[in-house]
Amino acid sequence: MSTSSDSEVTSPSHDYKQEEVIESTGPTDAPNIEVTPYRLYKRRFTGLLGMVILNVVAGLSWPWFGPIANNMVTDFGIDLNQASWLGNIEACVYLPVSLSIPYLYGRFGLRRCCDFGAVALILSSWIRYAGTVRSLSTESSYALLMLGQSLAGVAQPMYQVLGPKYSENWFNLQGRTTATMIVAIANPVGSAIGQLLSPLVGDTRQSVLVLGIISTAVAPFVLLVQSQPPTPPTYSASTPSASIVSLAREVILWERSSESKMSARQRFDFVIVAWIFGVLVAATEMFSILTSQIMQPVGYSDDISGLMGACLLFTGLASAVVTAPLFDRVFTSHLAISAKILLPILGAGWLSLIWAVKPHNTGGLFAVMTVIGVTSITMLPVGLELASDLTRNAEGSSAILWFMGNLFNIIFVLVEDALRAGTDANPPLNMRRGLIFNGVFVLVSVLLILLIKGEQVRKSIDEEKNAEARAASTS
């Protein structure tokens, strides 16, 4: 069988026709189908580039107003609480949108979902900028800013939630985890860039304009993204996922439907993975939001506080870049074991902040940030891929995991802000009680990983089908 110029044949060159048998021996058995050739296409990398750039820019707006909050108060006549809600509203909108994405994917496909996200980015940018017109009243200006941020909250989950599905559709077993990692870390990179860039590009109105220009300029990158290749790279890429409703009923109500593919053990494991993923995403995002408020009361400057947040992010990014290919090619069937080793270390790192956040401990804090960054961001693609393997539903499991992350993020920020000490404390306004809550909650949660079996069902089925294809090529 001849191949096109942009494809790489990864299985036998026989032209097999795929025929699915309606009946199967059980919900966890792979359907008995005749083997089909699987292919990799070089265009998968251009689509991955599009997903990454769109995800980076979608992550800009959430923290954009944090560093310029005081200037927003002065220029727009709002208070600090209103300025904070320009970021919080994205997390609130994220929750319902993330759970709707698997339905939208099933109805319109991956490319159309990305188109929706790009349109939302453009609309959010210029509605936000319309709110900077000086002739508007304070209420009208703030309403437009909030509407723009709400639309940005529609765009952000499109690219985060669909990252694992893009990986499944276009990459084989030797590249799937790496592709998931690249898309997953793009959003926190965007958030870090947003925090650094927003105060550097002029006054608040100019800052909003720059955000609008960037968002509009990258929207055409959506043209690089295609839903799926003509020939799938793996068996799992060729089979439709169950609906998000079916998956949610399995997980929440412990019910099995006609679409059910998960055993009781796999459902139990998925619940634990989703809980831990949500807690860790929330803990990291909470620290990014409250870094200055945690560090300043004990004597650290804004610059040092910012460097600590950057240390967490960039050491984690470096670690993820190194480890993701290892999970694809070396530790291919050891995602659960890796999590059982690294997550207790991560929990201990968060707990240690209770004692590490003190005056004159800069070196110790940077060491803790390195441990947290290396372990937490390494676990990000592992969690997404393990959930996809357990459920055989990449878009549905990703939606639930990111939903949990944003739900816990809202809870963590509100709880830890409420636990802030008063002005009469020593030191005033310190966050020690918040750090105790954070450290204990994270440690207890991550230790639940020791209870899972973590069977990588999707991967096992793909390996079995690849072996069948290889055997057929030699017969």
PLY file of the C-alpha trace (Angstrom):
ply
format ascii 1.0
element vertex 475
property float x
property float y
property float z
element edge 474
property int vertex1
property int vertex2
end_header
0.00 0.00 0.00
1.45 3.35 -0.94
1.65 6.18 1.56
1.15 9.90 1.17
4.08 12.27 1.47
3.10 13.48 4.92
2.49 10.14 6.55
4.56 7.48 8.22
3.31 3.89 8.10
3.46 2.34 11.54
1.78 -0.99 10.90
1.45 -3.52 8.08
0.78 -2.39 4.56
-2.18 -4.68 3.93
-5.49 -3.03 3.12
-7.70 -4.57 5.77
-11.32 -3.64 6.06
-12.41 -2.98 9.64
-15.57 -4.77 10.72
-16.81 -4.50 14.28
-18.66 -7.34 15.95
-21.72 -6.04 17.79
-21.42 -8.37 20.74
-18.49 -8.58 23.13
-17.72 -10.81 26.05
-17.92 -8.05 28.64
-17.68 -4.34 29.30
-13.91 -4.44 29.74
-13.19 -6.54 26.65
-12.01 -4.90 23.43
-14.44 -5.39 20.51
-13.39 -8.25 18.26
-12.43 -6.54 15.03
-10.29 -7.42 12.08
-6.96 -5.62 12.08
-6.54 -2.33 10.27
-3.39 -0.44 9.28
-2.43 2.44 11.55
-0.62 5.52 10.36
1.18 8.57 11.69
0.97 11.82 9.74
3.61 14.55 9.88
0.87 17.16 9.95
0.19 16.10 13.55
3.03 18.40 14.59
1.52 21.48 12.93
-1.77 20.78 14.67
0.08 20.34 17.94
1.75 23.73 17.39
-1.67 25.30 16.86
-3.08 23.71 20.02
-0.08 24.87 22.06
-0.12 28.50 20.87
-3.88 28.81 21.32
-3.62 27.25 24.79
-0.83 29.66 25.78
-2.85 32.70 24.74
-6.04 31.33 26.31
-4.10 31.20 29.59
-3.04 34.86 29.44
-6.27 36.51 30.53
-6.94 34.63 33.78
-4.04 36.20 35.78
-3.72 39.31 33.57
-5.40 41.70 35.99
-3.75 40.42 39.18
-0.47 42.36 38.89
-2.30 45.56 37.85
-5.18 45.26 40.32
-4.24 48.42 42.24
-4.03 50.40 38.99
-7.42 49.00 37.94
-8.89 50.35 41.19
-7.53 53.82 40.44
-8.27 53.96 36.71
-11.71 52.32 36.66
-13.12 53.27 40.06
-13.63 49.70 41.23
-12.48 48.06 44.46
-9.91 45.29 44.93
-12.59 42.63 45.34
-14.06 43.57 41.95
-10.58 43.51 40.43
-10.03 40.00 41.84
-13.27 38.81 40.29
-11.95 39.66 36.83
-9.81 36.55 37.33
-12.25 34.52 39.42
-15.04 34.80 36.84
-13.00 32.74 34.39
-12.77 29.86 36.86
-16.53 30.04 37.46
-17.36 30.01 33.74
-14.82 27.25 33.20
-16.83 24.78 35.30
-19.98 24.38 33.15
-18.12 24.91 29.88
-15.59 22.16 30.60
-18.34 19.59 31.15
-20.08 20.59 27.92
-16.99 20.11 25.75
-17.27 16.29 25.35
-20.81 16.81 24.01
-19.62 19.58 21.68
-16.77 17.36 20.52
-19.17 14.51 19.74
-21.51 16.88 17.93
-19.09 19.08 15.99
-15.62 17.51 16.16
-12.32 18.76 17.52
-11.66 21.38 14.84
-15.03 23.10 15.25
-14.58 23.20 19.03
-11.23 24.91 18.51
-12.96 27.35 16.13
-15.47 28.17 18.87
-12.58 28.84 21.23
-10.85 31.14 18.73
-14.03 33.14 18.14
-14.53 33.43 21.91
-10.94 34.71 22.27
-11.50 37.44 19.67
-14.87 38.50 21.09
-13.54 38.54 24.64
-10.61 40.74 23.60
-12.59 43.52 21.99
-15.51 43.48 24.41
-12.90 43.91 27.15
-11.31 46.77 25.25
-14.70 48.39 24.71
-14.91 48.54 28.50
-11.86 50.85 28.58
-13.66 53.74 26.83
-13.34 56.70 29.17
-16.84 58.04 28.54
-18.46 54.92 30.05
-19.74 54.88 33.60
-17.92 52.73 36.16
-20.74 50.18 36.13
-20.86 49.91 32.33
-17.10 49.66 32.04
-16.89 46.92 34.66
-19.78 45.01 33.07
-17.97 44.92 29.71
-14.74 43.84 31.35
-16.56 41.02 33.14
-18.35 39.95 29.95
-15.04 39.84 28.10
-13.45 37.78 30.86
-16.43 35.42 30.85
-15.94 34.76 27.13
-12.26 34.14 27.80
-13.45 31.52 30.29
-15.24 29.83 27.39
-12.09 29.71 25.26
-9.65 28.43 27.87
-11.20 24.99 28.55
-11.59 24.26 24.84
-7.86 23.76 24.41
-7.11 22.36 27.87
-9.83 19.72 27.87
-9.27 18.63 24.27
-5.49 18.24 24.61
-5.58 14.51 25.51
-8.12 13.87 22.75
-5.90 15.55 20.16
-3.04 13.35 21.37
-5.19 10.23 21.08
-6.45 11.16 17.61
-3.03 11.92 16.09
-0.24 10.23 18.09
0.67 6.60 18.69
1.83 4.92 21.90
5.37 6.27 21.50
4.26 9.91 21.45
0.88 10.23 23.13
2.02 11.17 26.65
4.55 13.67 25.30
1.90 15.37 23.16
-0.47 15.50 26.12
2.30 17.04 28.24
3.10 19.72 25.66
-0.52 20.86 25.41
-1.14 20.59 29.16
1.79 22.77 30.20
1.02 25.43 27.57
-1.74 26.94 29.70
0.34 27.50 32.86
3.08 28.94 30.63
0.49 31.39 29.30
-0.56 32.27 32.83
3.06 32.96 33.80
3.54 35.15 30.72
0.32 37.01 31.52
1.50 37.79 35.05
4.83 39.10 33.75
3.52 40.98 30.72
0.45 42.83 31.96
2.27 45.46 34.06
4.99 46.02 31.43
2.97 47.23 28.45
1.74 50.63 29.62
-1.22 51.80 31.66
-4.28 49.63 32.28
-6.08 50.61 29.09
-2.99 49.95 26.98
-2.57 46.65 28.80
-6.09 45.55 27.85
-5.43 46.61 24.25
-2.22 44.57 24.07
-4.09 41.51 25.36
-6.70 42.02 22.65
-4.09 42.35 19.90
-2.27 39.18 21.01
-5.48 37.16 21.21
-6.63 38.30 17.77
-3.23 37.75 16.17
-3.03 34.08 17.23
-6.61 33.14 16.32
-5.61 32.08 12.76
-3.43 29.34 14.26
-6.66 27.39 14.63
-6.36 26.66 10.91
-3.45 24.34 11.72
-5.66 22.06 13.82
-7.58 19.23 12.17
-10.01 16.91 13.93
-8.47 13.55 13.02
-6.29 11.95 10.36
-7.65 9.87 7.46
-6.23 6.73 9.09
-5.99 6.49 12.91
-2.62 5.99 14.65
-4.01 3.46 17.15
-7.08 1.35 17.76
-8.39 3.70 20.49
-8.28 6.61 18.04
-10.66 4.72 15.76
-13.37 4.06 18.36
-15.89 6.63 19.65
-15.96 7.46 23.34
-18.98 7.07 25.58
-20.95 10.22 26.34
-19.99 12.49 29.24
-23.39 11.74 30.80
-22.68 8.01 30.75
-19.23 8.54 32.25
-20.58 10.86 34.95
-23.30 8.38 35.90
-20.71 5.64 36.20
-18.48 7.78 38.40
-21.05 9.62 40.53
-23.94 7.15 40.75
-21.87 3.99 40.27
-24.27 2.89 37.54
-23.46 0.83 34.51
-25.10 1.65 31.21
-25.11 0.10 27.74
-22.07 2.31 27.00
-20.23 1.15 30.11
-16.61 0.11 29.64
-15.26 0.42 33.17
-15.10 -2.20 35.88
-15.80 -1.26 39.49
-12.08 -1.21 40.19
-11.41 1.16 37.29
-14.18 3.50 38.43
-12.72 3.55 41.94
-9.26 4.33 40.57
-10.61 7.09 38.35
-12.38 8.79 41.26
-9.12 8.87 43.21
-7.14 10.16 40.21
-9.71 12.91 39.57
-9.69 13.97 43.25
-5.90 14.12 43.46
-5.59 15.90 40.11
-8.09 18.54 41.20
-6.36 19.12 44.53
-2.90 19.46 42.98
-4.02 21.82 40.21
-5.82 23.93 42.81
-2.84 24.02 45.19
-0.50 25.15 42.42
-2.89 27.78 41.06
-3.66 29.02 44.57
0.03 29.51 45.26
0.42 31.41 41.97
-2.44 33.72 42.93
-1.42 34.28 46.55
2.39 34.09 46.31
2.95 37.71 47.29
0.34 37.57 50.04
2.03 34.47 51.48
5.60 35.76 51.25
5.35 39.49 51.91
4.19 39.30 55.56
7.35 37.35 56.48
9.67 39.80 54.78
10.10 38.77 51.14
9.87 41.38 48.36
7.59 41.19 45.33
10.62 40.35 43.17
11.68 37.41 45.34
8.08 36.19 45.60
7.76 36.30 41.82
11.01 34.39 41.39
9.73 31.66 43.71
6.62 31.25 41.59
8.78 31.20 38.45
11.07 28.60 40.04
8.10 26.30 40.66
6.90 26.66 37.08
10.14 26.46 35.13
11.75 23.61 37.07
8.50 21.74 36.56
8.48 22.48 32.83
12.06 21.25 32.47
11.22 18.07 34.36
8.08 17.42 32.29
9.99 17.86 29.03
12.49 15.21 30.19
10.10 12.73 31.77
7.18 12.67 29.32
9.20 10.91 26.56
10.38 8.41 29.18
6.75 7.59 30.04
6.10 7.10 26.31
9.08 4.84 25.58
10.54 3.41 28.81
8.03 3.47 31.69
5.16 2.89 29.31
3.08 0.73 31.67
4.15 2.29 34.94
2.10 5.48 35.23
0.47 4.36 38.49
3.76 3.20 40.04
5.42 6.50 39.11
2.57 8.41 40.74
2.85 6.29 43.90
6.52 7.25 44.17
6.34 10.96 43.31
3.05 12.06 44.85
4.00 11.42 48.51
7.17 13.46 47.89
5.02 16.23 46.44
2.67 16.11 49.43
5.62 16.40 51.80
6.80 19.43 49.83
3.51 21.25 50.26
3.40 20.32 53.95
6.94 21.62 54.51
5.86 25.13 53.51
4.23 25.43 56.95
7.76 25.66 58.44
9.70 26.89 55.39
7.77 30.16 55.00
9.70 32.20 57.55
12.15 35.12 57.46
15.66 34.63 56.04
14.97 31.23 54.48
15.30 32.12 50.81
17.47 29.12 49.92
15.19 26.67 51.69
12.11 28.08 49.97
13.69 27.83 46.52
14.58 24.21 47.29
10.98 23.46 48.27
9.68 25.23 45.14
11.97 23.06 43.03
10.67 19.85 44.62
7.05 20.94 44.20
7.58 22.07 40.62
9.44 18.95 39.48
6.94 16.52 40.98
3.65 18.36 40.38
4.10 19.34 36.72
5.61 15.93 35.92
2.40 14.39 37.25
0.16 16.63 35.10
0.35 14.59 31.86
0.57 11.37 33.87
-2.77 12.12 35.53
-4.45 12.99 32.22
-3.12 9.90 30.45
-3.87 7.54 33.33
-7.45 8.82 33.49
-7.81 8.31 29.73
-6.45 4.77 30.03
-8.84 3.92 32.87
-11.96 5.30 31.19
-11.07 4.86 27.51
-12.67 8.29 27.18
-9.99 10.95 26.66
-12.26 13.97 26.28
-14.69 12.93 29.04
-12.03 12.13 31.63
-10.08 15.29 30.78
-13.22 17.39 31.22
-13.85 15.92 34.67
-10.23 16.33 35.78
-10.00 19.98 34.72
-13.45 20.63 36.22
-12.17 19.30 39.53
-9.05 21.45 39.29
-11.00 24.66 38.81
-13.62 23.75 41.42
-10.95 23.10 44.04
-9.13 26.25 42.94
-12.14 28.41 43.80
-12.53 26.62 47.14
-8.83 26.89 48.03
-8.57 30.60 47.24
-11.72 31.45 49.23
-10.78 29.26 52.22
-7.17 30.40 52.45
-8.13 34.03 52.04
-10.60 33.59 54.92
-7.85 32.00 57.05
-5.57 34.99 56.65
-4.48 36.40 60.02
-5.59 39.90 61.03
-3.58 43.09 61.32
-2.99 42.38 65.01
-1.20 39.08 64.30
2.58 38.60 64.34
3.46 39.12 61.57
0.35 41.00 60.43
-1.80 39.43 57.71
0.30 36.25 57.63
-0.99 33.12 55.84
0.27 30.44 58.24
-3.18 28.99 58.91
-3.82 28.87 55.16
-0.54 27.03 54.64
-1.51 24.50 57.33
-4.85 23.89 55.61
-3.15 23.60 52.21
-0.33 21.31 53.33
-2.47 18.90 55.35
-5.23 18.72 52.72
-2.76 18.07 49.88
-0.77 15.44 51.79
-3.84 13.47 52.86
-5.24 13.64 49.32
-2.08 12.48 47.51
-1.65 9.52 49.86
-4.88 8.13 48.38
-2.80 7.21 45.32
-1.49 4.22 47.28
-4.97 2.68 47.06
-5.20 2.49 43.28
-4.25 -0.32 40.94
-4.07 1.97 37.90
-4.61 -0.58 35.14
-3.85 1.09 31.78
-6.68 -0.58 29.88
-6.67 1.67 26.81
-2.94 1.16 26.34
-3.24 -2.62 26.72
-5.91 -2.78 24.04
-3.87 -0.63 21.67
-0.83 -2.86 22.18
-2.95 -5.94 21.51
-4.31 -4.50 18.26
-0.85 -3.44 17.15
0.39 -6.99 17.78
-2.49 -8.38 15.70
-1.60 -6.02 12.88
2.04 -7.06 12.97
1.09 -10.74 12.99
-1.20 -10.23 10.02
1.60 -8.57 8.05
3.77 -11.65 8.38
1.08 -14.20 7.60
0 1
1 2
2 3
3 4
4 5
5 6
6 7
7 8
8 9
9 10
10 11
11 12
12 13
13 14
14 15
15 16
16 17
17 18
18 19
19 20
20 21
21 22
22 23
23 24
24 25
25 26
26 27
27 28
28 29
29 30
30 31
31 32
32 33
33 34
34 35
35 36
36 37
37 38
38 39
39 40
40 41
41 42
42 43
43 44
44 45
45 46
46 47
47 48
48 49
49 50
50 51
51 52
52 53
53 54
54 55
55 56
56 57
57 58
58 59
59 60
60 61
61 62
62 63
63 64
64 65
65 66
66 67
67 68
68 69
69 70
70 71
71 72
72 73
73 74
74 75
75 76
76 77
77 78
78 79
79 80
80 81
81 82
82 83
83 84
84 85
85 86
86 87
87 88
88 89
89 90
90 91
91 92
92 93
93 94
94 95
95 96
96 97
97 98
98 99
99 100
100 101
101 102
102 103
103 104
104 105
105 106
106 107
107 108
108 109
109 110
110 111
111 112
112 113
113 114
114 115
115 116
116 117
117 118
118 119
119 120
120 121
121 122
122 123
123 124
124 125
125 126
126 127
127 128
128 129
129 130
130 131
131 132
132 133
133 134
134 135
135 136
136 137
137 138
138 139
139 140
140 141
141 142
142 143
143 144
144 145
145 146
146 147
147 148
148 149
149 150
150 151
151 152
152 153
153 154
154 155
155 156
156 157
157 158
158 159
159 160
160 161
161 162
162 163
163 164
164 165
165 166
166 167
167 168
168 169
169 170
170 171
171 172
172 173
173 174
174 175
175 176
176 177
177 178
178 179
179 180
180 181
181 182
182 183
183 184
184 185
185 186
186 187
187 188
188 189
189 190
190 191
191 192
192 193
193 194
194 195
195 196
196 197
197 198
198 199
199 200
200 201
201 202
202 203
203 204
204 205
205 206
206 207
207 208
208 209
209 210
210 211
211 212
212 213
213 214
214 215
215 216
216 217
217 218
218 219
219 220
220 221
221 222
222 223
223 224
224 225
225 226
226 227
227 228
228 229
229 230
230 231
231 232
232 233
233 234
234 235
235 236
236 237
237 238
238 239
239 240
240 241
241 242
242 243
243 244
244 245
245 246
246 247
247 248
248 249
249 250
250 251
251 252
252 253
253 254
254 255
255 256
256 257
257 258
258 259
259 260
260 261
261 262
262 263
263 264
264 265
265 266
266 267
267 268
268 269
269 270
270 271
271 272
272 273
273 274
274 275
275 276
276 277
277 278
278 279
279 280
280 281
281 282
282 283
283 284
284 285
285 286
286 287
287 288
288 289
289 290
290 291
291 292
292 293
293 294
294 295
295 296
296 297
297 298
298 299
299 300
300 301
301 302
302 303
303 304
304 305
305 306
306 307
307 308
308 309
309 310
310 311
311 312
312 313
313 314
314 315
315 316
316 317
317 318
318 319
319 320
320 321
321 322
322 323
323 324
324 325
325 326
326 327
327 328
328 329
329 330
330 331
331 332
332 333
333 334
334 335
335 336
336 337
337 338
338 339
339 340
340 341
341 342
342 343
343 344
344 345
345 346
346 347
347 348
348 349
349 350
350 351
351 352
352 353
353 354
354 355
355 356
356 357
357 358
358 359
359 360
360 361
361 362
362 363
363 364
364 365
365 366
366 367
367 368
368 369
369 370
370 371
371 372
372 373
373 374
374 375
375 376
376 377
377 378
378 379
379 380
380 381
381 382
382 383
383 384
384 385
385 386
386 387
387 388
388 389
389 390
390 391
391 392
392 393
393 394
394 395
395 396
396 397
397 398
398 399
399 400
400 401
401 402
402 403
403 404
404 405
405 406
406 407
407 408
408 409
409 410
410 411
411 412
412 413
413 414
414 415
415 416
416 417
417 418
418 419
419 420
420 421
421 422
422 423
423 424
424 425
425 426
426 427
427 428
428 429
429 430
430 431
431 432
432 433
433 434
434 435
435 436
436 437
437 438
438 439
439 440
440 441
441 442
442 443
443 444
444 445
445 446
446 447
447 448
448 449
449 450
450 451
451 452
452 453
453 454
454 455
455 456
456 457
457 458
458 459
459 460
460 461
461 462
462 463
463 464
464 465
465 466
466 467
467 468
468 469
469 470
470 471
471 472
472 473
473 474
